[in-house]
Amino acid sequence: MVFALGNCALSGQIPIWLQNCRKLQVLDLSWNHLNGSIPPWIGQMDNLFYLDFSNNSLTGEIPKSLTELKSLISGSSSSSNHTTALGIPLYVKRNQSANGLQYNQASSFPPSIYLSNNRINGTICPEIGQLKQLHVLDLSRNVITGSIPSSISDMGNLEVLDLSSNNLYGSIPASFNKLTFLSKFSVANNHLQGAIPTGGQFLSFPGSSFEGNPGLCGTIDSPCRAINNMGIQPAISSGSNSKFGRSSIFGITISVGVAIAVLVAIVMLKMSRRGVGDVVEDLDEETGRPHRLSEALGYSKLVLFQNSECKDLTVAELLKSTGNFNQANIIGCGGFGLVYKANLPNGVKAAVKRLSGDCGQMEREFQAEVEALSRAQHRNLVSLQGYCQHGNDRLLIYLYMENGSLDYWLHERVDGGSLLRWDTRLKIAQGAGHGLAYLHKEPNIIHRDIKTSNILLDEKFEAHLADFGLSRLLHPYDTHVTTDLVGTLGYIPPEYSQTLTATFKGDVYSFGVVLLELLTGRRPVEVCKGKNCRDLVSWVFQMKYEKREEEIFDSLIWNKNYEKQLLDVLGVACKCLDQDPRRRPSIDQVVLWLDGVGTEGTKE
């Protein structure tokens, strides 16, 4: 089912005997020295949903049969069991220096096709749009030519699309703004022209996603203008007949540069004055030898809160405590960076989130987290000890949670489900509920990304809500905030995609999905399951409709002695998951019901 020989110095061509592995789900031959073309029989593997041939020397065209992979078209497979434990963890490399991402079971792999950094030529055939279950498509650093098929916009689950460093011509299809789950996109270094799509996720992509295409326009640096109402071009051309001469352009450039410099100075001044009342230590110095953390080491600032357990910490000590962000200390990852374990000099264990990526997005994430957690103090929220600005990097310092995330115990650890007994799962649900109720009531914060990977567990398996990068503060008398479609597939409330407004009831929906995960042991989107089991919420309601409630519950916790409690929590979850947000209970009511489980049961 899983064949992974990445980074093994293999040479020669992809062996033909692999086509006899009819149950193959995951095929990773990346970071080798393979040559020849991609064999057409790959497309006949009915169960294959993860394919990584990146970083080899493959040539030829992408075979059309690759667009016929059944598991990536329908997501269903009659003969496969995709929850199989791997026995040993697999580590998948994504760059030359990294140790690799860890996967403990087949279902942890996202449906992906990685063909980057080869010598693949030809075009991208339009039939690729059939792969509606695909989450990652990376064809970067090849010699692919032709245009970008608009059919890719039919791949509604796509989260990563990288077509950079090829020989692509034409324009970026405007329909790509329909890809609402797209979090990473790049067409850099091609020969594209025309307008960059507007709306959707395209408002959040950095300029580096489009660089190296002089004919593209639609960014701040290169706005578009009409040509006789027939087409578009960059507003300022480089020809001799340009409306602006070289001197005008030079003058504008100087003016803009001065304005930006003044703006940066004002922002830095405000940041240096911010939070004076809460600060224990404010260090504007860099000690020790230069670190690899950033190329811009000119500015360092460490801010620790009054109640912090990390007092007297310096910037140099913080960096040293993570081994200068050694790969071995990675304990988690998010949309904007990695989380590292840190052993501080005073013996305290901390978790340091290192934010990276596009400056604008990183800064929003950083500010949202600091503002939310500086306002919110509760036993069921992660404890922010302080934060650090170091060069171009932003670091957030938390107390370390010994037992990691709820997602790890339910879905990643092979024996995790059996170790999480029902009484522990109920305690986790109650604790997370109390933390969310506090957020909604005291600082009026909408979390917007409630999920099992954002519920961290301490040594006693007490739940702590984490990751406030998408949170938004509601002012008194507000009922919602306008938002982009953000969150995680499977947890996003149905109304978000229609109204683009976030409310407290949206958090309640996401919490209802978490309750279902605790009850069933299933992920909210089981990509590798049969068609009828793919969407956890729909499957649960279907089972309830058919009066088959007993089959819903995880066999590891099902017990007649707990039957009433399990049914009570299931009832609470279903109320949270009502399609109409107006009919969902408040989180306060949910917490009241959960605290009453096992005593009075669920109240109407």
C-alpha positions as CSV (number, residue, x, y, z in Angstrom):
1,M,0.0,0.0,0.0
2,V,2.9,2.4,0.7
3,F,6.1,2.3,-1.2
4,A,8.5,5.1,-0.1
5,L,12.2,5.1,-1.2
6,G,12.8,8.8,-1.3
7,N,16.4,10.1,-1.1
8,C,18.0,6.7,-1.6
9,A,20.4,7.5,-4.5
10,L,18.4,5.3,-6.9
11,S,19.2,5.5,-10.6
12,G,17.7,4.1,-13.7
13,Q,14.1,4.2,-14.8
14,I,10.9,3.8,-12.8
15,P,10.6,0.0,-12.6
16,I,7.8,-1.7,-14.5
17,W,7.1,-4.3,-11.8
18,L,5.5,-1.5,-9.7
19,Q,2.4,-1.8,-11.9
20,N,1.8,-5.2,-10.2
21,C,1.3,-3.4,-6.9
22,R,-2.4,-3.0,-7.4
23,K,-3.2,-1.8,-3.9
24,L,-0.6,1.0,-3.9
25,Q,-1.8,4.2,-2.3
26,V,1.4,6.1,-1.6
27,L,4.3,6.1,-4.1
28,D,7.3,8.3,-3.1
29,L,10.5,8.0,-5.3
30,S,11.6,11.7,-4.8
31,W,15.1,13.0,-4.4
32,N,16.8,10.2,-6.4
33,H,18.6,10.1,-9.8
34,L,15.8,8.5,-11.9
35,N,15.6,9.2,-15.6
36,G,13.4,8.3,-18.5
37,S,9.7,9.2,-18.7
38,I,6.7,8.8,-16.4
39,P,5.2,5.4,-17.4
40,P,1.5,5.6,-18.6
41,W,0.5,2.6,-16.4
42,I,0.8,4.8,-13.3
43,G,-2.7,6.1,-14.2
44,Q,-4.1,2.5,-13.9
45,M,-3.4,2.3,-10.2
46,D,-7.0,2.6,-8.8
47,N,-6.0,3.3,-5.2
48,L,-3.0,5.7,-5.7
49,F,-3.7,9.1,-4.3
50,Y,-0.2,10.4,-3.3
51,L,2.5,10.4,-6.0
52,D,5.9,12.1,-5.5
53,F,8.5,11.9,-8.4
54,S,10.0,15.3,-7.6
55,N,13.7,16.1,-7.6
56,N,14.8,13.5,-10.2
57,S,15.9,13.7,-13.9
58,L,12.6,12.6,-15.5
59,T,11.9,13.7,-19.1
60,G,9.1,13.5,-21.6
61,E,5.5,14.6,-21.2
62,I,3.1,14.2,-18.3
63,P,1.1,11.1,-19.5
64,K,-2.6,11.8,-20.0
65,S,-3.3,8.6,-18.0
66,L,-2.2,10.5,-14.9
67,T,-5.5,12.4,-15.1
68,E,-7.4,9.1,-14.8
69,L,-6.3,8.2,-11.3
70,K,-9.6,6.9,-9.8
71,S,-8.8,7.9,-6.2
72,L,-8.2,11.5,-7.2
73,I,-11.3,11.7,-9.4
74,S,-13.9,10.3,-7.0
75,G,-12.0,9.8,-3.8
76,S,-13.6,6.4,-3.4
77,S,-12.0,3.0,-3.6
78,S,-13.8,-0.3,-2.9
79,S,-10.8,-2.4,-2.0
80,S,-8.5,-0.2,0.0
81,N,-8.2,0.4,3.7
82,H,-6.6,3.8,4.0
83,T,-6.3,4.0,7.8
84,T,-3.5,1.4,7.8
85,A,-0.7,2.2,10.2
86,L,2.7,2.3,8.6
87,G,4.4,0.6,11.5
88,I,7.3,3.0,11.3
89,P,7.1,6.8,10.5
90,L,8.0,8.0,7.0
91,Y,9.8,11.3,6.5
92,V,9.1,13.2,3.3
93,K,11.7,15.8,2.2
94,R,10.5,19.1,0.9
95,N,13.9,20.8,0.5
96,Q,17.6,19.9,0.6
97,S,18.3,20.9,4.2
98,A,15.2,19.7,5.9
99,N,14.9,16.3,7.7
100,G,11.5,15.7,6.3
101,L,7.8,15.8,7.4
102,Q,6.7,12.8,9.5
103,Y,3.7,10.6,8.5
104,N,2.6,7.8,10.7
105,Q,-0.2,6.3,8.6
106,A,-1.4,6.4,5.0
107,S,-4.4,8.7,5.7
108,S,-2.0,11.4,6.9
109,F,-0.7,12.0,3.4
110,P,-2.7,14.7,1.5
111,P,-3.8,13.7,-2.0
112,S,-0.9,15.1,-4.0
113,I,1.0,15.0,-7.3
114,Y,4.6,16.2,-7.0
115,L,6.6,16.3,-10.2
116,S,8.8,19.3,-9.5
117,N,12.4,19.8,-10.4
118,N,12.7,17.4,-13.3
119,R,13.0,17.9,-17.0
120,I,9.4,17.3,-18.0
121,N,8.2,19.0,-21.1
122,G,5.0,19.1,-23.2
123,T,1.8,20.8,-22.0
124,I,-0.7,20.4,-19.2
125,C,-3.7,18.6,-20.7
126,P,-7.1,20.0,-19.8
127,E,-8.3,16.7,-18.5
128,I,-6.3,17.4,-15.3
129,G,-9.4,19.2,-14.1
130,Q,-10.9,15.7,-13.5
131,L,-8.8,15.3,-10.4
132,K,-11.3,17.0,-8.1
133,Q,-10.0,15.3,-5.0
134,L,-6.4,16.5,-5.4
135,H,-5.1,18.9,-2.7
136,V,-1.5,19.5,-3.9
137,L,-0.3,19.9,-7.5
138,D,3.4,20.8,-7.9
139,L,4.8,21.0,-11.5
140,S,7.4,23.6,-10.8
141,R,10.9,23.8,-12.2
142,N,10.4,21.8,-15.4
143,V,10.2,22.9,-19.0
144,I,6.5,22.6,-19.5
145,T,5.1,24.8,-22.2
146,G,1.7,25.9,-23.5
147,S,-1.1,27.6,-21.6
148,I,-2.6,27.0,-18.1
149,P,-5.8,25.0,-18.5
150,S,-8.8,26.8,-17.0
151,S,-10.2,23.3,-16.0
152,I,-7.9,23.4,-13.0
153,S,-10.5,25.7,-11.5
154,D,-12.8,22.7,-11.2
155,M,-10.4,21.1,-8.7
156,G,-12.3,22.5,-5.7
157,N,-10.2,20.9,-3.0
158,L,-6.9,22.3,-4.3
159,E,-4.8,23.8,-1.5
160,V,-1.4,24.1,-3.2
161,L,-0.8,24.9,-6.9
162,D,2.8,25.5,-8.0
163,L,3.5,26.0,-11.7
164,S,6.6,28.2,-11.3
165,S,9.8,28.1,-13.4
166,N,8.4,26.6,-16.6
167,N,7.8,28.0,-20.1
168,L,4.1,28.6,-19.8
169,Y,2.4,31.2,-22.0
170,G,-1.0,33.0,-22.1
171,S,-2.8,34.3,-19.0
172,I,-3.8,33.1,-15.6
173,P,-7.4,31.8,-16.0
174,A,-9.8,34.3,-14.2
175,S,-11.8,31.3,-13.0
176,F,-9.0,30.4,-10.5
177,N,-10.6,32.8,-8.0
178,K,-13.1,30.0,-7.5
179,L,-10.4,27.9,-5.7
180,T,-11.4,28.9,-2.2
181,F,-9.1,26.6,-0.4
182,L,-6.0,27.6,-2.2
183,S,-3.4,28.7,0.4
184,K,-0.2,28.5,-1.8
185,F,0.0,29.6,-5.4
186,S,2.9,30.4,-7.7
187,V,3.3,31.0,-11.5
188,A,6.6,32.8,-11.0
189,N,9.2,32.8,-13.8
190,N,7.1,31.9,-16.8
191,H,6.0,34.0,-19.9
192,L,2.5,34.8,-18.7
193,Q,0.7,38.1,-19.5
194,G,-2.6,39.8,-18.8
195,A,-4.4,40.5,-15.6
196,I,-4.0,38.6,-12.4
197,P,-7.3,37.2,-11.2
198,T,-9.1,39.3,-8.5
199,G,-11.1,38.1,-5.5
200,G,-11.1,34.8,-3.7
201,Q,-7.7,33.8,-2.3
202,F,-5.8,36.0,-4.8
203,L,-5.9,38.9,-2.4
204,S,-3.6,37.1,0.0
205,F,-0.9,35.8,-2.3
206,P,2.5,37.6,-2.2
207,G,4.0,39.4,-5.1
208,S,6.6,36.6,-5.3
209,S,3.9,34.3,-6.6
210,F,3.8,36.3,-9.9
211,E,7.4,37.6,-10.3
212,G,9.4,36.9,-13.5
213,N,6.4,37.4,-15.8
214,P,6.8,41.0,-17.2
215,G,3.5,40.8,-19.0
216,L,1.4,40.2,-15.9
217,C,-0.4,43.1,-14.3
218,G,-2.8,43.7,-11.5
219,T,-0.4,44.1,-8.6
220,I,0.4,47.4,-6.7
221,D,3.7,47.6,-8.6
222,S,2.2,46.9,-12.0
223,P,-1.5,47.9,-12.2
224,C,-3.5,47.2,-15.4
225,R,-4.9,49.6,-17.9
226,A,-7.2,49.0,-20.9
227,I,-6.1,49.2,-24.5
228,N,-9.0,50.4,-26.7
229,N,-11.4,48.4,-24.5
230,M,-10.0,45.2,-26.2
231,G,-7.3,44.1,-23.8
232,I,-5.1,45.0,-20.9
233,Q,-1.4,45.8,-20.3
234,P,0.8,47.1,-17.5
235,A,0.0,50.7,-16.8
236,I,3.6,51.9,-17.3
237,S,5.4,50.5,-20.4
238,S,9.1,50.5,-21.0
239,G,8.9,51.8,-24.6
240,S,10.0,55.2,-25.9
241,N,6.4,56.3,-26.4
242,S,5.5,55.8,-22.8
243,K,3.3,58.5,-21.2
244,F,6.0,59.0,-18.6
245,G,9.6,59.6,-19.5
246,R,12.6,58.1,-17.7
247,S,12.9,61.2,-15.5
248,S,9.3,61.0,-14.4
249,I,9.6,57.4,-13.5
250,F,12.8,58.1,-11.6
251,G,11.1,60.9,-9.7
252,I,8.1,58.8,-8.8
253,T,10.4,56.0,-7.6
254,I,12.3,58.4,-5.3
255,S,9.0,59.8,-3.9
256,V,7.6,56.4,-3.2
257,G,10.8,55.3,-1.6
258,V,10.9,58.3,0.8
259,A,7.2,57.7,1.6
260,I,7.8,54.1,2.5
261,A,10.8,54.9,4.6
262,V,8.8,57.5,6.6
263,L,5.9,54.9,7.0
264,V,8.3,52.2,8.2
265,A,9.8,54.7,10.7
266,I,6.4,55.5,12.1
267,V,5.4,51.9,12.4
268,M,8.6,50.9,14.2
269,L,8.2,53.8,16.6
270,K,4.7,52.7,17.5
271,M,5.7,49.1,17.9
272,S,8.5,50.2,20.3
273,R,6.0,52.0,22.5
274,R,3.4,49.3,22.4
275,G,2.5,47.3,25.5
276,V,4.7,49.3,27.9
277,G,2.5,48.5,30.9
278,D,2.8,44.7,30.3
279,V,6.5,44.5,29.5
280,V,9.0,43.0,31.9
281,E,12.0,43.3,29.6
282,D,12.5,45.1,26.3
283,L,15.9,44.3,24.6
284,D,16.9,46.3,21.5
285,E,20.2,44.5,21.1
286,E,21.6,41.5,19.4
287,T,24.1,39.4,21.4
288,G,26.3,36.6,20.3
289,R,27.4,35.7,16.8
290,P,25.0,35.9,13.8
291,H,22.4,33.3,13.4
292,R,20.8,31.7,10.4
293,L,17.3,32.8,11.6
294,S,17.2,35.8,9.2
295,E,19.4,37.6,6.8
296,A,18.3,40.9,8.2
297,L,19.6,41.0,11.8
298,G,19.5,44.7,12.3
299,Y,16.6,44.8,14.7
300,S,15.8,42.6,17.7
301,K,13.1,43.1,20.4
302,L,12.0,40.7,23.1
303,V,8.8,41.4,25.0
304,L,7.9,39.3,28.1
305,F,4.6,39.6,30.0
306,Q,4.4,40.3,33.8
307,N,3.1,36.8,34.5
308,S,5.7,35.1,32.3
309,E,7.6,32.1,33.5
310,C,10.5,33.1,31.1
311,K,11.8,36.1,33.0
312,D,15.3,37.4,32.4
313,L,15.4,35.7,29.0
314,T,17.5,37.2,26.3
315,V,17.2,37.0,22.5
316,A,20.4,35.0,22.3
317,E,19.2,32.6,24.9
318,L,15.9,32.2,23.2
319,L,17.6,31.3,19.9
320,K,20.0,28.9,21.6
321,S,17.2,27.1,23.4
322,T,15.8,26.0,20.1
323,G,19.2,24.9,18.8
324,N,19.1,27.8,16.4
325,F,15.8,26.3,15.1
326,N,17.3,22.9,14.5
327,Q,15.0,20.6,12.5
328,A,15.2,18.0,15.3
329,N,13.2,20.4,17.6
330,I,10.2,20.9,15.3
331,I,7.0,19.8,17.1
332,G,4.4,21.2,14.8
333,C,3.6,23.3,11.8
334,G,0.9,25.8,10.7
335,G,0.0,27.8,7.7
336,F,2.6,30.5,8.5
337,G,5.5,28.7,10.0
338,L,6.9,26.0,12.2
339,V,6.7,25.4,16.0
340,Y,9.9,24.4,17.9
341,K,10.5,23.0,21.3
342,A,12.7,25.2,23.5
343,N,14.5,24.3,26.7
344,L,15.0,27.7,28.4
345,P,17.9,28.4,30.7
346,N,15.7,28.4,33.8
347,G,14.4,24.9,33.2
348,V,11.0,25.9,31.7
349,K,10.0,24.1,28.5
350,A,8.5,26.4,25.9
351,A,7.1,26.2,22.4
352,V,8.3,28.8,20.0
353,K,6.2,29.6,16.9
354,R,8.4,31.1,14.2
355,L,6.3,33.0,11.7
356,S,7.5,33.2,8.1
357,G,6.3,33.8,4.6
358,D,4.8,36.9,3.0
359,C,5.4,40.0,5.2
360,G,1.8,41.2,5.1
361,Q,0.2,37.8,6.0
362,M,2.9,37.1,8.6
363,E,2.4,40.5,10.3
364,R,-1.4,40.0,10.4
365,E,-1.0,36.5,12.0
366,F,1.5,37.8,14.5
367,Q,-0.6,40.8,15.6
368,A,-3.8,38.7,15.8
369,E,-2.1,36.2,18.1
370,V,-0.5,38.7,20.3
371,E,-3.6,40.9,20.6
372,A,-5.9,37.9,21.3
373,L,-3.7,36.2,23.9
374,S,-2.7,39.4,25.6
375,R,-6.4,40.1,26.2
376,A,-7.4,36.5,27.0
377,Q,-6.2,34.7,30.1
378,H,-7.9,31.4,30.9
379,R,-6.8,27.9,32.1
380,N,-8.1,26.4,28.9
381,L,-6.2,28.7,26.5
382,V,-2.5,28.4,25.7
383,S,-0.4,30.7,27.8
384,L,1.5,33.3,25.7
385,Q,4.7,34.2,27.7
386,G,6.0,36.8,25.3
387,Y,7.0,37.6,21.7
388,C,10.1,38.5,19.8
389,Q,10.8,40.5,16.7
390,H,14.2,39.5,15.3
391,G,15.2,40.9,12.0
392,N,12.5,39.9,9.5
393,D,11.1,37.1,11.8
394,R,8.3,37.1,14.3
395,L,8.5,34.6,17.2
396,L,5.7,33.8,19.7
397,I,6.6,32.1,23.0
398,Y,4.2,29.7,24.8
399,L,4.4,27.2,27.6
400,Y,5.1,23.8,26.2
401,M,2.2,21.3,26.1
402,E,3.6,17.8,27.0
403,N,1.0,15.7,25.1
404,G,0.9,17.7,21.9
405,S,-2.4,18.1,20.0
406,L,-5.7,16.2,20.1
407,D,-5.3,15.6,16.4
408,Y,-2.1,13.6,17.1
409,W,-3.8,11.4,19.6
410,L,-6.9,10.8,17.6
411,H,-5.5,10.4,14.1
412,E,-1.7,10.3,14.0
413,R,-0.5,8.1,16.9
414,V,-1.0,4.4,16.1
415,D,-2.2,3.5,19.6
416,G,-3.5,7.0,20.5
417,G,-7.3,6.2,20.2
418,S,-7.0,3.3,22.6
419,L,-5.2,5.5,25.2
420,L,-7.8,8.2,25.0
421,R,-10.6,6.6,27.0
422,W,-14.1,8.1,27.0
423,D,-13.7,9.9,30.3
424,T,-10.5,11.6,29.0
425,R,-12.2,12.5,25.7
426,L,-15.2,14.0,27.6
427,K,-12.8,16.0,29.8
428,I,-11.1,17.3,26.7
429,A,-14.4,18.4,25.1
430,Q,-15.5,20.1,28.3
431,G,-12.1,21.9,28.7
432,A,-12.0,23.1,25.1
433,G,-15.6,24.3,25.4
434,H,-14.8,26.3,28.5
435,G,-11.9,28.0,26.7
436,L,-14.1,28.9,23.7
437,A,-16.9,30.1,26.0
438,Y,-14.4,32.4,27.7
439,L,-13.2,33.8,24.3
440,H,-16.7,34.5,23.2
441,K,-17.8,36.2,26.5
442,E,-14.8,38.1,27.9
443,P,-12.6,39.6,25.2
444,N,-15.4,39.0,22.5
445,I,-13.0,37.0,20.2
446,I,-14.1,34.8,17.3
447,H,-11.4,32.1,16.9
448,R,-12.3,31.1,13.3
449,D,-10.1,28.0,13.3
450,I,-11.3,25.6,15.9
451,K,-10.0,22.1,15.1
452,T,-8.4,19.2,16.8
453,S,-4.8,20.3,15.8
454,N,-5.5,23.6,17.6
455,I,-6.5,21.9,20.9
456,L,-3.3,21.2,22.8
457,L,-3.0,18.8,25.8
458,D,-0.9,19.2,28.9
459,E,0.6,16.4,31.0
460,K,-2.8,15.8,32.6
461,F,-4.6,15.9,29.2
462,E,-6.3,19.2,30.1
463,A,-7.3,21.0,26.9
464,H,-5.9,24.3,25.8
465,L,-7.1,26.2,22.7
466,A,-4.2,27.4,20.5
467,D,-3.4,29.2,17.3
468,F,-5.2,32.5,17.3
469,G,-3.7,33.8,14.0
470,L,-7.1,33.9,12.3
471,S,-9.0,35.2,15.3
472,R,-10.9,38.5,15.2
473,L,-12.1,40.8,18.0
474,L,-15.8,41.7,17.9
475,H,-16.5,45.2,19.3
476,P,-19.6,45.6,21.6
477,Y,-22.9,45.5,19.7
478,D,-21.3,43.9,16.6
479,T,-22.8,40.6,15.5
480,H,-20.2,39.5,13.0
481,V,-17.0,40.5,11.1
482,T,-16.5,40.4,7.4
483,T,-13.8,37.9,6.4
484,D,-12.1,36.1,3.6
485,L,-12.9,32.4,3.3
486,V,-10.4,31.1,5.9
487,G,-10.2,28.1,8.1
488,T,-9.6,24.4,7.5
489,L,-11.4,22.1,5.1
490,G,-14.0,20.1,7.0
491,Y,-14.4,22.6,9.9
492,I,-15.6,25.7,7.9
493,P,-19.3,26.5,8.6
494,P,-21.5,26.3,5.5
495,E,-22.5,30.0,5.7
496,Y,-19.0,31.3,5.4
497,S,-18.7,30.6,1.7
498,Q,-22.0,32.4,1.0
499,T,-21.9,35.4,3.2
500,L,-18.2,35.8,4.0
501,T,-19.1,36.8,7.6
502,A,-17.7,35.2,10.7
503,T,-19.8,34.9,13.8
504,F,-19.7,33.2,17.2
505,K,-22.1,30.6,15.7
506,G,-19.4,29.7,13.2
507,D,-17.0,28.7,16.0
508,V,-19.9,26.6,17.5
509,Y,-20.2,24.7,14.2
510,S,-16.4,24.0,14.1
511,F,-16.6,22.8,17.8
512,G,-19.4,20.5,16.8
513,V,-17.1,18.9,14.2
514,V,-14.5,18.4,17.0
515,L,-17.1,16.6,19.1
516,L,-17.8,14.2,16.2
517,E,-14.1,13.5,15.9
518,L,-13.9,12.6,19.7
519,L,-17.0,10.4,19.3
520,T,-16.0,8.6,16.0
521,G,-12.2,8.7,15.9
522,R,-12.6,9.8,12.2
523,R,-11.2,12.9,10.5
524,P,-13.8,15.5,9.3
525,V,-12.8,14.8,5.7
526,E,-11.7,11.2,5.2
527,V,-10.1,11.7,1.8
528,C,-9.2,8.0,1.4
529,K,-12.5,6.5,2.5
530,G,-15.4,5.3,0.4
531,K,-17.6,7.9,-1.2
532,N,-20.3,7.7,1.4
533,C,-17.9,8.2,4.3
534,R,-15.9,11.1,3.0
535,D,-17.8,13.9,4.7
536,L,-18.0,13.1,8.4
537,V,-20.9,15.5,9.2
538,S,-23.1,14.2,6.3
539,W,-22.2,10.6,7.2
540,V,-23.2,11.0,10.9
541,F,-26.6,12.6,10.0
542,Q,-27.2,9.8,7.5
543,M,-26.5,7.2,10.2
544,K,-28.8,9.0,12.6
545,Y,-31.5,9.1,10.0
546,E,-31.2,5.3,9.5
547,K,-31.3,4.7,13.3
548,R,-27.8,3.3,13.3
549,E,-26.3,5.5,16.0
550,E,-24.3,2.7,17.6
551,E,-22.2,2.4,14.4
552,I,-21.2,6.0,14.7
553,F,-19.1,5.6,17.8
554,D,-15.4,4.7,17.9
555,S,-15.2,1.0,18.8
556,L,-12.4,1.9,21.2
557,I,-14.8,3.8,23.5
558,W,-18.2,2.1,22.8
559,N,-19.5,0.7,26.0
560,K,-23.1,0.0,27.1
561,N,-22.2,1.7,30.5
562,Y,-21.4,4.9,28.6
563,E,-24.3,4.7,26.1
564,K,-26.3,7.5,27.5
565,Q,-23.3,9.8,27.8
566,L,-22.2,9.1,24.2
567,L,-25.7,9.7,22.9
568,D,-26.0,12.9,24.9
569,V,-22.7,14.3,23.4
570,L,-23.8,13.2,19.9
571,G,-27.0,15.2,20.4
572,V,-25.0,18.2,21.5
573,A,-22.8,17.9,18.4
574,C,-25.7,17.7,16.0
575,K,-27.2,20.8,17.5
576,C,-23.9,22.6,16.9
577,L,-23.9,21.4,13.3
578,D,-27.3,22.8,12.3
579,Q,-27.1,24.3,8.8
580,D,-28.9,27.4,9.9
581,P,-26.6,29.3,12.3
582,R,-29.6,30.9,14.0
583,R,-30.7,27.5,15.3
584,R,-27.3,26.6,16.7
585,P,-26.9,27.0,20.5
586,S,-24.4,29.5,22.0
587,I,-21.2,28.0,23.3
588,D,-22.3,28.8,26.8
589,Q,-25.3,26.5,26.3
590,V,-23.1,23.8,24.8
591,V,-20.7,24.0,27.8
592,L,-23.7,23.7,30.2
593,W,-24.9,20.5,28.4
594,L,-21.4,19.0,28.3
595,D,-20.8,19.7,32.0
596,G,-24.2,17.9,32.7
597,V,-23.3,14.8,30.7
598,G,-23.5,11.8,33.0
599,T,-25.6,13.6,35.5
600,E,-28.8,15.1,34.1
601,G,-28.1,14.5,30.4
602,T,-28.7,16.8,27.5
603,K,-31.3,19.5,28.0
604,E,-33.4,21.0,25.3
